[in-house]
């Protein structure tokens, strides 16, 4: 009987040792994983800290470019409006100086546009 009890105690002790070793291995693995995750977290924070100034600089450049584009469009719009006003004033001045010639030019332009419209309409009807 002592042999059986001895074998049982030895088996029980081996099982306890194996359980303890497994627990130790799990805890060691958890510590290593936690350490690795902490290091990774630190690296991510460092990358974020390095990226923040770059992002801020890019945002400022984008804002400056937007402002410059709006200013350029505004200036272009002012120039186009000024040119249109000058062209209108020039046309009115020409009409006042040469009213008969202006009417004849307008009539010729109207007749040409009418002829083009008729040609386009005929060609479309034939197709």
Buried (B, 14 or more C-beta within 10 A) or exposed (E): EEEEEEEEEEEEEEEEEEEEEEEEEEEEEEEEEEEEEEEEEEEEEEEEEEEEEEEEEEEEEEEEEEEEEEEEEEEEEEEEEEEEEEEEEEEEEEBEEEEEEBEEEEEEEEEEEEEEEEEEEEEEEEE
